[in-house]
Amino acid sequence: MEGFFRLKENGTNVRTEIMAGLTTFMTMAYILAVNPGILGGAGLNVYSVFLATALAAGIFTIAMGLFVNFPVALAPGMGLNAYFATTVLASKATNSPITPEMALTAVFISGIIFLILTLTQIRQMLITAVPDSLKHAITVGIGLFITIIGLKNSGLLTVGVETVTDIPKGVFTDVLGFETVFHMGSLENPSVYLTLIGLLLIAVLMVLRVPGAILWGILGTTVVAIITGNVNVGAAFEGQSWAPNFGELNFWDFDFAGVWHTGIISVIATFTFVELFDTFGTLVGTANRAGIMKDPEKGKKRVGKAMFVDAIGVSGGAMLGTSTVTAYIESSAGIAQGGRTGLTAVTTGVAFLAALFLWPIISLIPGSATAAALIIVGVLMMQSVKEIDFQDMVYAIPAFLTIALMPFTYNIANGISFGIVTYVLLAAIANLAGKAKYNIHWLMWILAILIIARYAFIGSEG
C-alpha cells in the first residue's frame, strides 16, 4: 500500500487513511436511505435503488482511489436525484409521460455526453464560460429545491389552492380573491413531529461537530419512531434477507426508443449541465483541502483523471439503476481527518459495499427521518449564497432568478435557463451602454440561443 498509494510522499499512513475513509462514509451514508426514498417515489423499486446506490458508490469510489489516488468518494448526487423524480412525476399529466426507464436512459446519455466533454476539454471551457455567480446560484437553487421536497415529504408543507374572499378593503381594493399555494402541515401528523425531532437531532449534532451528524440523526429519528409505535419492527424484518439479492437489481433498464419518441432533450441537457459544475467545484475544492493543488501542474492532471472517473460513474450508475453519480463534498470530512490518498476512497468504497448487507436495518427508516436529512442538505447547499455579488445587478438578477425559479417552478432546468439568458442579455446591454465591461463567453451566447429556441419551439413542459 505504501508503494501503490505513496503514503509517505503524501504525509500520511495506513491507519490515518482508513480512519479518514470511514469518516467520509459516515458523513455520506445517509444517501443509502435517502436515495431509495426519492427514486422510489418516482416509481422505481426501493430495494433495487438501494442495491444500485450501494454498488455505484462502492465501485466508483474504489475506482477513484485505485486509478486516480484521490481521497474523494462518489455516490448518487442530491439534487439530481430529486430532479430525476420530479421530472418523472410531473410528466404523468402530459400526453407523453416520462417513465423511470426513460429517465435512467437520459442519465446514461448525459454520462456519455459528459465523457465526451471531458475528453475534448470542452468541459473546462464551459466551466470558464459561466460566471461564478451563476455557478453558486445553481447550488443554492438546488438546495432550496431539495428543501421543498423534504418539507413536502414530511407533511410540514402541503400544497393546495384556497380562495380567500374576505380580504379587508383598502390596500387591495380591486382584489376579489387570493390564492395560497403553500400551507403549514398539521403538527398532529406523526410524520411532521418525527421530522421536527429529526431536524433537532441533526442540528444539535452538527452544532457539536459530530462526524456523520446527518446519519446519526436519521438513525436517532428511526429509534424514536420505533418507540412511539410509528415503525413496526416485526413487519419490517418479516421476509427480509441480510444477504443482498442481486436478482432484484434493475441492470440496463433503459428505454432508448421511448426517449427519442418523448423528446426529453432538455432533461438530458439539465443532467449534463448541473453535473458539470457540481463535480468541478467538489473536485477542485477537495483537491485544495488535501494539498493536491500545491503543485498546480500535477494537481490539474489528477483532477482531470478524477473527472474522467466521475464521467464514467454517471453512465455506470444509470446502468445499475440509479440517478446521476457524482463526487461528494462530504469527502472533505475525511480529508479533514488526514485523508490524502486513494486509500481513503478505497476504504469508503469498501464500506459502501459492506452496507449491501444492511438492508433490513435501512428498510426500517421512516420517510420523516430522510425528510429531515433533505432539509438539512438544503441548509448546507445554501452556504454558497455568500459567494454571489448582489451589489452588481448584472450578476444579482440572473443569480436571483436562478435561485427563485428552481423551487417555485419545481424545476431545476427553468432556473438554470433563465439565469443564463438573463445574464447574457443584461451583460450585453451594460457593455453596449458603456456602464461596465462584462465578459460574455461565446459559449454563453450559444447556450442562450439554444435555451430561447427550446422554450419557443418546445415550450416550458418540453
N, C-alpha and C positions, 0 to 999 in steps of 0.2 A: 504493500500500500504506500509505503514511503516513496518508492521509485515511481509508481504509477501516478499518484496524486501530488507528488512533490511537496510533501507536508512541511519539511524543514525550510525549504525555499520560501514557503508562504507563511512561516512563523506560527505553525500550529502542530497538533499531534492527533493521534487516533482518538483518544478519549474526548478531547475538545470537539472534534468534528462530529463524533457520534452524538454527543450531548446537544450540539447545535442542530443536528438533523432532527432529533426527537423534539426539540423546542419548536422548530418550524412546523413539524407535523401537528403538534398540539395547537398551534395558533390557527391552522387552516383546516383541521379535521372536521370542522363544522360543516364543510361542503358535502360530506358523506350523508348528512341528514337533510341539509337544505336543498341540494340539487334534486334528489328524488321527489321532494315535496313540490318544487316548482314545475319540473318537467312532467311529473305525474298528473298535475292539474291540467296539462295540455293534452293528455290522452296517452302518454307513454306509460308502460308498465313500471310501477315504482321500483320493484325489485330489480328489473332489468337496468334501470337507470343507476341504481346503487352499484351493481356489478360494473357497469361501464365507467362510472365515476372513479371507483377504487382502482380499476385496471388502468384507465387512462392516466390518472395521477401517478400511479406506481411506475408504469412502463416509461412514460416520457420524462418523469423526474429522474429516474435512473439513467436514461439516455443523456439527459443534460449533464449529469455527473460524470458519466464514463467518457462521453465524446467531446465535451467542452471543458470539463474540470471546473464547473461553475456552481457555486453554492445556492442555486435558485431552483425552487420547486414549481411544478406546473399542475394545473387541475382545471376542470370546467369553470370558466370565469363568471363571477357575479355580474349581473347587468346584461350580458349577452344571453345567459340562460333565461332571464326574465323577458328579454326581447323575443327570444325563441317562443316562449309560452304565450305571450300576449299576441304575437303575430298569428299563431295557430288559432287561438280563441277568438280574436277579433274577426278573422276571416270566415268564421262559421256563418255569419249573417250575409255573406256575399254569394253570388251565383257560382263563384269558383273558389270554394274553400280550400285553404292550405292545410293539408294533413300533416301529422307529425313526421311521416316518412318524407314528404316533400321538404319540410323544414330541415331535416337531417341532411338531405341531398344538397340543400342550399349551403349548409355549413361545410360540407365536403368540398363543394365547388369553390367556396370562398377560401378554403385552405389551399387549393391548387393555385388560385389567383395569388394568394399571399406568398406561396413558394416562388412563383414566377417573379413577383415584385421584389422578393428578397434576392434572387439570383441575378436579376438585371439591374440592381441598385436603384430602381425606381422608388422603392420603399424609402430609401434615405432622402430622395428628392422630395417626396410627399411630406415627410416629417419636417423638412426645411420650409416647404411652401406654406403650410398652415401656421398662422401666428400663434404664439404661446397662449394668448388669451383664450382662443377658441379651444385649444387642447385642454386647458384647465376647466373651461366651461363644460366641455363634454363629460369630464369626470364628475363634476358637480351635478350636472343634469341627470346622469345615470344614477347617482347616489339618491337623488330625490325620487326618481322613478322606482328604484328598489324600495325606498321607504314607503311609498304609497302602496306597493304590493304587500309589504309587511303589515301595514295598517289595515288593509282590506282583508288579508288572510286571517288576521287576529280577531276581526269584528270591531276593533276600535274605531274604524272608519267604515261607514256604509254609504253607498252611492244610490241616489234616487232623486226624483224631481218632485218638488212640492210648490204649489202656487199659493202665495200669501196675498190675501185681498184686503186685509185691514191695516194697510200701511198709513201712518198718520199723514195728513195733508201738510204742505209746507215745502219742505226741501224737494220732495219727489211728487210734485203736484200732478204731473202727467202720467205717472206710473199707475197702471191698473193692477198689476200683479208682480210678484217677484219670485223667481225660480231659484231654489237652492239645490245644489248638486251633492255636496258632501255633508254628511251628518255624523254626529258622535254616536258610537255604538253603546249598547246598554252595558253598564258595569255589572249587571246581574248575570251576564253571559259568562260561563266558566272560562271560555276561550279568552275573553277580554281580561279577566283578572289574572289568569295564568300568564298572559303576555306581559302584563304590568309587573308581575313578580319576576318574570324573566328579564325584563328591561332593568329592573332594580338590581338584580343579582349581577348581571353583566356589567352594569355601570359601576357598581361598587368594586368589583374585581378589577376593572380597568383603572379605576382611580388608585387602587392599591398596587397597580402594575403587576398583577399576577399573570404569568405566561399562560396562554391558552384561555384567556378570560371568556371569550365567546363560547368555546366548547364547554367549559365548566358551567357556564350559565345555562346552556342548553340542558346539560345533564342534571343540574340542580332543579330546573323547572320541571323536568320529567319526574324527578323524585317527588316533588310537591304534587304533581298531577296524579301520581300513583297513590299517595297518602290521602288525597281528597277524593279518591274514587273516580277520577276522570280518565284513568287509563286502566283497563282490565288486563293485568299481567298474565293471568291464566290464558285468556283468549288470544293474547298477542303471541305467546310462546307455542300455542297449540299448532301442531303440524309444521313448525319451523325447524329448519336444519342448520346446524352451525357450519357445516361444510358448504362452500359455495356451489350452486347448481349452474354451471356454465351453459347448460342447455337452454336456460331462460334468457341468455344474452341475445339482444337484437343486433346480431352482427350483419353488416352490409344491408341494412334495412332501408334501401333507397327507392325512390320513385323518380327517375330521371324524366320519363315521359310526362308525368304529372307536372314537374317543374316547368318544362317548356310550354306545356299547354296552359298552365295558370299564368305564367309570365311574372314570376316574383323576382325580377331583376333587382328592384330596389332593396329587397330583403338581403340578397346576396351581397350587394354593394355595402349595405349597412354593416353586416357581419365583418366584411373585409376592412371597412374604414375604421370602425371602433376598435377592432383588434389591433390595427396598425399603430395607433397612438397609445393604447393601453399597454401593449407589450414594450414599446420603445421606452416609455417612461419608467416602467418597472425594471427593465434590464439595465438601463443606464444608471438609475438611482441605486440599485443594489450593488452594481459594479463599483460605483464610487464609494459606497459604505464599506465594501470589502477590500478596498485599496487596490483593486484591479486596474483602475484607470491612472495609477501613478505613472505607469509607462503608457502614454497615450496610444502609441502605435500597436503595442501588444494588446492593450485593452480593447481597442477597436476591433482587432481580429477576433478576440474571444467573444465580444458582444455580437459580432457578425455570425459566428458559428452558433451562438445561442439563439439568434433569430431564425437560423435555418432549422434547428431542432424544434423551436416553437411553431414554425410554419407547418412542419410535418405533423406535429401534435394536433393541429386544428383538424386536418383531414383524418388523422388516425383516430381521434376521439369520436368523430362522426361515424366512422366505420364501426366503432364499438357500440354506438348508440347514445351518445351524449352531445350536448351543445359544445360550443367553442372552448377548446382547451387553451389556456394562456398562462404566462408567468405570473406568479402571485407576489404581491408586495409584502405579504406576511413573511416572505423569505428573509426579510430584514431582521426579524426576531431572532432567527438562527445566526445570522451574521453578527448581531449584537452580542451573542453568546460566544463568539470567537470563530464561527464557521468561515473558512476561507477557500476551501477547495470543493471538488466534486464529491468527496466523501460525505460531506454534509447532505448533498442532494440524494446520493445513493441511499443513505440512512433513512431519509424522509420517504423515498420511493418504496423501500422495503416495508416501512411501517404502513403505508397505504395498502400494499399487497396483503400484509398480515390482517388488515382490517376487513378483508373479504370474509373472514370467519366470525365477524361480529354482527351480522345482520339481525339476529334475534334481539339484540340489545337496541340497535338503531331503529328497528321497527316499532319499538315502544315509544319513541319520541313523538310527542303530540305536535300538531301544527302550530299551536300557540308558542311553543319553545323556538321553533325555527322562525316564526314571525318576529319574535323579539330580536333574533340574530340579524334578520334583514334590516330592521330599523337601525340597529347599531352600525351595520355596514354602511348605511346611508350617512351616519354621523362621520365615519372615517373618510368617506369619499368627499364629504362637504368641505374638508380642510383645504382643498385646492382653491377654494374661492378667494383666499387671501392673496393668491398669486395673480389675480386679474386686476388690471388697471382700470378702475371705474371712474377715474378722473378724466380720461380721454374717451370721448363719446364714440369715436370710430371703433374703439375696442370694446367699450362698455355695452353699447346697444346690441351688437351681434352676440356678445357673450351672454347678456341677459336673456335674449330671445332663445338662445340655445338651451339655457338652464330652465326657463319657464315652459317652453313648448314640450319638452320631453315628458314631464309628469302630467301637465294639464291637457295635452292631446293624447296622452298614454301611448306615445310613440317616439322611440329614440331617433329614428330617421328624420322625423319632422324637425326636431331640434337642431340636428347637425345641418340639415339642408338650409333652414332659414338663417342659421348663423353664418354659413359660408357665403350665401348670396348677399346678405346684408353687409357683411364686411367688404366684399368686392365693390359693391355699389357705393358705400359711404367713403371708402378709401379712395376710389376713383374720383368722386365728387370733390373731396378735400384736396386731392392732388391738382385737379383742374382749377379749383378756386385759389390755389396757391396758399392755402391755410397751413399746410404741412406737407411733408413728403413721406408717404406710406409705401412700403414695399408690397407690391401685388405680384406674386409669382405667377408665371404663365400657366402653371398647373391649376392655380385657383380660378383663373378665367375659364379654363376648360371644365372644371368641376361645377362652376356656377351655371354655365350654359347647359350642361347635362342635367342639372337639377331643375332648371326652369323648364327645359323640354320635357322632363319627366312629369312635372305637375301639369303642364299644359296639355300633353297628349295622353297621359295615363291617368292623371287625377291623383287626389290625396290618398285614395284607397288602393292604388296600384302597387 
